[in-house]
Amino acid sequence: MLIKILLNGYCILATAIILNMIAFYLDIYTWYDLIKDLSQNSFKKCIDSHNFINIMWLYYIYPTCLALGYIISEKLYHSFI
């Protein structure tokens, strides 16, 4: 069970790192940028200042890809054990 948890964590972490590199390369907001914006502006102003691609990335694409990282880790776990 511990190996399964570690594998899940590592796969999700690797997926998150890759997704953050992609977001940086494409100049798309990440959660870090959103938090930085929220600390400087109000929530409504912060959300209104983002374009459609940033909103789709933060609330749909990024979480879906992280879920795919979890699914990959489950497939790896079941293929080796």
Buried (B, 14 or more C-beta within 10 A) or exposed (E): EEEBEEBBEEBBEEBBEEBBEBBEEEEBBBEEBBEEBEEEEEEEEBBEEBEEEBEEBBEEBBEEBBEEBBEBBBEBBEEEE
